[in-house]
Amino acid sequence: MENSHPMFTKHTDTLERALTAIAERSYWSAFPESPSPRVYGETAAADGEAAFRAYLGADFPLKDQPGVTDWVATETSPFGIALDVRYPHLDPSFLDAMTAARPAWRAAGPQARTGVCLEILTRLHAASFELANAVHATTGQAFVMAFQAGAPHAFDRALEAIAYAYREMTRTPATADWEKPAGKGQTLHMSKTFHVVPRGIALVIGCNTFPTWNSYPGFFASLVTGNPVVVKPHPRAVLPLAITVKIAREVLAEAGFDPNLVVLAAEAPGEGLAKTLALRPEVRIIDFTGSTEFGDWLEGNARQAAVYTEKAGVNTIVVDSTDDFAGMCRNIGFSLVLYSGQMCTTPQNILVPLAGIASDEGHKSLDDVAAGIADAVGKLTADPARGVELTGAIVNDNVLSRIEKASHVGESVLESSDVSHPAYEGATVRTPLIRKLGADDAETYGTEWFGPISFVVATDSTAGSLRIFTDTVGRKGALTASVYSTSPDVLDEMEEAALDAGVHLSVNLTGGVFVNQSAAFSDFHASGANPAANAALTDGAYVANRFRVVQSRRHV
């Protein structure tokens, strides 16, 4: 029988509540999302900012990592914040150190590993403002969003992965007493032991936009199932994951384990380290969020590893009719503005019948619908001081190039504006661009345009919208889909189309829930059932293939 680890005992209540939450799928969060001093303490914000600023212009405190040969600095803040944090650059020998750390971590068993991972999560929570500042500075997210998505919401997704993994690891008993009648009063009697055996080293490839939210599920799912984890951050968003690795190594050492179970692998400019590491025979698990091109390459070439990808997709809204036209426009407008559309869940295509729609305000033409959404966006971004707290800043030049390219297709509904950030002189801020296209412009709207770019597409009918939705998502994938209709028949048809396409559907959102937001423990993020992702955050399939059960048996 596995002995309970002190850290497991310390966090048992949290684990049990998380296990209940994934079974019930109702609202629950272990980590408060409000950055209020009433919640986190009067000095938490100032202390977190001070901790963040202490990293700037210095060598990051990970000198004890194995294989350090040099120091690299690659981050450029979308807000123009001077970062110049230098991170250790490693030679391949660090993989040997991680391999050596693996046996003791495997032998510790599910309870000990779960306890240590929950303690890491607790320490990360204590560093919420430190992480939020790092996410804010490197991604261009407005601070409140950086706090929520970069800290408590990311922690919830991590805890969710830990709970699923614990459930899967303990589904099979650790031991069993086996007896089989053998005739003539004889029995065959054996003692059997079932070991959770990890696959090997796991590689987490971080993304630029949501370095913690997208990385934590894979990071914790692999670590808790016994796999050492090498964290390869996006070169423009290293600091949030460096802080994560630092805290994880500290907790592992305190718990009596080799800290080299978790290593930060920062890359030199232009090195392409992710591709090199992905093909290493020691790497047996890969988690990736990013471009379709590289995700497809990983799936096709990293054959020695279990590869979990979240790639690009064409998120779509089908507008048929509404009983709250103003609420619909506000809701869609907010979704387009939030983080300047730089979320993998932001809607891109808004499919509207050319003849218009019925609404509580009477018949609305296609142009009325487009103007209503544009007006909602305009109201949210008209005041720069308020608008930038939603839009944040543009994360990289590729987004700017797409905005410029998109501004020359179709007809203009709303032009993208260059906004001066009232707090950061060096920030690059753009408001959403909305263009109007026809149904035959599939070459344009059938491709993902990551950033604050959306298309109102004129279709021949709602039936035509459903055909376009099914075809586009079937070919390109999507992470979200949404529909507005007062017709039960249309809603049923859209739900059937979403099931066929393997995409999560939101229906008639007009209030404080938005299509590009998902709640841990209740909502799945991605489905693994269409080309946008081959896995879901988080379900049993996301964790179960990170280990195998190996048995031993002997006669009693």
Secondary structure, 3 states (H helix, E strand, C coil): CCCCCHHHHHCHHHHHHHHHHHHHCCCCCCCCCCCCHHHHCCCHHHHHHHHHHHHCCCECCCCCCCCEEEEECCCCCCCCCCCCCEEEEECCCHHHHHHHHHHHHHHHHHHHHHHHHHHHHHHHHHCHHHHHHHHHHHHCCCHHHHHHHHCHHHHHHHHHHHHHHHHHHCCCCCEEEEEEEEECCEEEEEEEEEEEEECCEEEEECCCCCCCCCCHHHHHHHHHCCCCEEEECCCCCCHHHHHHHHHHHHHHHHCCCCHHHEEECCCCCCCCHHHHHHCCCCEEEEEEECCHHHHHHHHHHCCCCEEEEECCCCCEEEECECCCHHHHHHHHHHHHHHHHHCCCCCCCEEEEECCCEECCCCCECHHHHHHHHHHHHHHHHCCHHHHHHHHCCCCCHHHHHHHHHHCCCCEEEECCCEECCCCCCCCCEECCEEEEEECCCHHHHCCCCCCCEEEEEEECCHHHHHHHHHHHHHHHCCCCEEEECCCHHHHHHHHHHHHHHCCCEEECCCCCCCCCCCCCCCCCECCCCECCECCCECCHHHHHCCEEEEEEEEEC
